[in-house]
Amino acid sequence: MNERVVALGYENLDFLGNLGHSIAWASGDRVHIEPGNRARLDSVGSFTFEPHIRRPGGSYGYKHEDIYRFVDGRLSPL
């Protein structure tokens, strides 16, 4: 996903390269969408996709968060 962010002309502002995470009661139990994580998104009950991006060299960034889950094998926003 980070490669796609760069290909679209943006940079990820998250200091860990994170683009979202699973929804969990404790933050330590979250599975993050980050470099090196090979977990499938359908392996968790629900997850957020929240890229924090900006154009390289820009003064302002943008962050939008949506929460998703899979219903009958299809991605569904909550």
Secondary structure, DSSP 8 states (H G I E B T S, - for coil): -HHHHHHTT-EE--TT---EEE--SSGGG--B--TT----GGGSS-EEE--EEE-TT-S--EE--EEEEEETTEEEE-
